[in-house]
Amino acid sequence: MSVLLETTFGDLTVDLDVDGSPALARNLLKLAAARLYTGTLVYNVVPGKYCQLGDPKGDGTGGCSIHGLIDAYRNHDGASSKPPDVTASRRRFLSSSSGRELRPSELGRRGLVVAMEMGGVADTVGSQFLITLGDDNGLSDTVPDELTAAMMDPGELASRPRYLSLGRVVEDGDGVLDKLSRVYCDDDGRPFADVRVGRCLVVHDPYDDPDGMDGLLAKRGVAEAPANSEYADLAEGRPVPPSSPSYGRPPEEAVPVRIAADESTLFATAGWDDAGDEDEDPAERARRLEIEARREEEHRKRQDTSRAVMLEMLGDRPDAEVEAPDDVLFVCKLNPLT
């Protein structure tokens, strides 16, 4: 059982751990069939270690299980322009016992696909997952070995992070993992140029659909592919037909849109492959400088916003959004002691 992730930088084939984590595998397959992952961001990247994705909101706080998605659409007013509220469902998440927990010795591998708890809180497994980008990814350092776990008190043991086996990357012919390791990110780990999952195609799904799946697909505009379509060879797993959602970003997305990533943004943020000025094509250099200027301007705005919020918290600024009049050169606050 596997899925094909079509990303900004190429395709990844993922084999799911149906033996160790059948409930998690089924959850991902059904979410993919419902097109939940279409257009979603790779919202956090730790270069050389891992990347996080699967959140329609794009900030790490969204997503749900297939059961939560069915509930949300069942109770949603189709006339409303707002996306369904998945937080209202009692079945939004799966329990942390739904999958096989990875041992520290297993975590130090490249290409692992790991189901995530939201914020490290138990029993909050939904649609989000991470993919390890390197062998030395640091995940094993946060998980106690069996001997250490046996010595921990129950409360401390319950609060530790749990990484659940979801699958592994078995094909990466486009070098997607290497490219993700080279994206330039802001202080929060979000790439400066948007990296997205274009589609998540189900290659093989042996599981029966949960109750309400047909209604969910209908409300999300998902239809079976015609027999003579280019996706007919994937018909078993509900391939993307022409009538499926074709938005560029999920309606739930709550973060600002950034420039779209491509090969040029990747190489620019990685030093343009360390090419010297004499080896760089003038057109490539102009494109690189333009991208770097956009990146630096966006980074400067984020820093200015962070400073403004901090000054507001310290009481040195009445409001983070306040601006000086155009005819004022600068504003300062005098030290009352001096």
N, C-alpha and C positions, 0 to 999 in steps of 0.2 A: 504494500500500500504506500503510495507516494504522491507528492504534489510537485508541481513545477512553479517556482517563483520567478516571475518576469520582473526584473528590477531595472532601474535606470542604467545600471552598468552591465547588464546581461542577465543570463538565466542561471538559476540554481535548481538542481533536482534534489529533493529531500525524501529520504526513506523514513517512514514513521515507525516508531517503536510500538507496534501493535501487540507484541507479546508482553512487554513490560508495562506499558501504559495504554491499554486499549481504550479506556474512557477518554483520555486526552487526545489520542489519535482520532477517535470518532468525532470529538468536539471540533478539532481543527478541520477535518474533512467537511463537516457540515457547514461550518462558518465559511469555508472557501466556496462551497456550493452556493451559499447565499450571497456571495460577492462582498463579504464584509471587508476583505483586505484590499479591494480595488482602490488604487490611488492613495493608500495610506503611506505615511512617512516612515522612514528609518529615523526615528526621532532622537536617538542617543547613540553615539559612537565613542568607544574608548579605543583609539587606534592600536592595532596589534593585539587587542585583548577580546573585545566583544562588541556587538551592536544590538540594539533593542528595537523592536518593531511590533506591529499588530494592534496598535491603538488608533482607532479612527479619529480621536480627538487630537492626537499628535503631541501630547504633553505628558504621557505616562499615567494619566488618571482615568482613562476611558477604557472602553472595551467590555466584553461580557462573554459568557458561555453561549452556546447555541440555544439553550433553554431560556436564558434571559432575553435573547434577541427575539425568540418566538413570542414570549410574554409581552415584550415591549410593543411589537407590531400588532399583536392581537388587541391591545388596549389603545392603539394609536388612532387618532382621528385622521382619516385619509385626506380630509380637506385642509388640514393644517400644514403650513410650510415648514414647521419646525420638525427636526428628526425625532423619532421616538425616544422617550426617556428610559434608558436601560436601568437606571438606578432604582426604579420603582419595583423591579422584579425581585422576589425573594430567591429566585433561582439564577440571579445574575452570575454567581461564581460557582465553580466546582471546589470541592474540598481538596486540601493539600495531600490527602491520602488517595487521590484519584489516580496517581501515577507512581512509577518506581522512582525512588529518590536516588540520585547519583552519588556514588561514593567519591571521596576526595581523589582517589587514584584515577577515577574516570573523567574528572572535570578538566584535567590538564591535557585536553586534546583539541585540536583545531577542527572546526566544522560541526561541532555539537549543536543541536537544536534543543533548547531547554525551555520548558514551561516556567512561567514566572508568577510568583506571588506579587501582588501589588504593594509596593512599599515594604516588603518583607513581612506583611501581615498574613497570618495563617488563614487558609480557606478562602483565598481571594484569587484563585486561578481562573482566568477568563480567556481572552483572545490573544493577549500579549505573550511574546516569547523572545528569547535572545539567541544569537548565533555566535559561537566563539570564533574569533579571527586568528587565534594563535594558540600554540601549545602552552606557552607561559602566560595564561590569561588572568591569573590571580584569583579565580573563583575558588580553587581548592584551599586557598589560605583562609577563607571565611567559614569553612565547614570543618567541624571537629572530627578527628578520626574516631574509630570505635572505642579506643581506650579512653580518650579524653571525654567522649560523650557519656561513657559509663560513670564518670566521676562528677558530671554536672548535675545540679539540682533540677527538678522537673520544670520550674519556671524558666530557668536560663536555657534549658534544652528546647523548650517550646518556642522561645523567642529567636532562636538561631535561624539564619536563612536556609531555605530548602530549595534545592534545584532538582526539578523533576524531568526525567527523560522524556523527550518528545520525538526525537529522531536524530538523523545526522545527514549532512550534505554528502551526497555520493557522486555528484557531477557538478563541476564548476569550470567548464571549458572556456568561459569568458574572463576568468580571473577576478570574479566579483569580490571574493573575500580579500584579495590583495588590494583591490581598488578601494574598498571600504576602509581598509587600514590606513589609507593615505588621504582621506578627506580632511579638510581643514574645518575645525569645529570651534564654536564659541565656548564661553566659560561653563555653560550648562551641558556641553556635549552634543548640542545639535549642530549638524553640518551647516555651514554658511550658505551652501547651495543645496536646495531640496533634493534629497534622494528618496525615491518612492518605489513602492511595489506597484507595478502597473496592473498585474493580474496574478492571481493564484489559481492555477488550473489543477483540477483533481485528475490524476492519471488513473487511479483505481480506488474504488470505494466499495468494500464488501458489506458495509453496515446498513441496516434498515434505517429509514428516515424516522426521526422522532415525531410524535404527534404534533400537528400544526405546521409541519415543514412545507407542505404544498401551499398553504395560505401565506406563509412567510415569503416564499419565492414569488408568488403572484404579486404581493404588495411591493416587493423590491424590484419588480419588473424583470425577473429572471425567467427565461423560457428555454426549453430544450433546443438544441441545435438541429437544424434540418439535416436529413440523412445525406444530402449531397454537399454539405458545407465543408469548409476547410478544417473544421474541428470534428468531423464525423468519427475519426479514429479514436477520439477521446469521449465518445458519447456516453460511455459507461459511467463517467464521472462528472456529468453535467458540464461540458466544456462551455466556454464563453460564446454564446450565440450573438448575432447582430443586435438582438433586441434587449440585451443585458444593459445594465447601467453603464454609461460611458463618461461619467463626470471626471474632471481632472483631479479633483480633490474631494474627499468625503464631505457631505453636508455637516457632519458633526465636528469637523476640524476646528479647533479653537485657537490655533497659533497663527501668527502672521505669515503670509506667503513670502517666500524668498525666491531668488532667481533659480531657475531649473538647473540642476547639475547635468553636466555632460563631460566628455573626455577632456575638454579644454579647462573646465573648472577644476577637475581632479588634478591635472598636471600642474596647473598654476599654483594651487594650494600646496602641492608637494614639491615645489621648487623647480617645476618644469623639467623633471628628470635630471636636475643638476647640469643642464646644458649651459655652456658658456655663451656670452653675448655674441661671440663670433660664429657660433654654430646655430643660433636661433634665427628662424625665418622672420622677416620684418612683420608679416601679417600675424604670425603667432605671438610675437612680442607685443604688438598693439593689443591683441585680444587678452593676453595675460595681464597687461597693465590695467586694462579696463576692468577686468574681473577683480584684480587686487584692490583697485580704487573703490569699487562697490563694497567689497568685503571690509576694508578698513573703515569706510564711512558707516556701515551698519554696526561694526564693532564699537566705533566711537559713540554712536547714538545710544547703544545699549549701556556703555559705561556711564554716559551722562545721565541716563535714566536711573541707573543704580546709585550714583552719587546723590542725585536729587532726592530719591527715596530715603537714603541714609541721613541726609541733612534734615529732612522732615522729621524723621524719628528722633534726631538729636535736638529738635526744637530750633534749629538755626534757619529753617525755611518754613514759611506758613503752609505751603502746599507743594508737592512734588511737581505739579503741572504749571505752577505760576511762572510767568516770564516777565522780565523787565521791559518797560516801554522802549520803543525804538529809539527815542532821543536820550536814553540813559546809557552812559558808557559802561559803567559797572556798578554793582551793588555789593556792599560789604557790611559786616556786623562788627562793631567795635568791642574790644575786650573791656568789660566794665572795671576790671582791676587796674588796667594800665591807661 
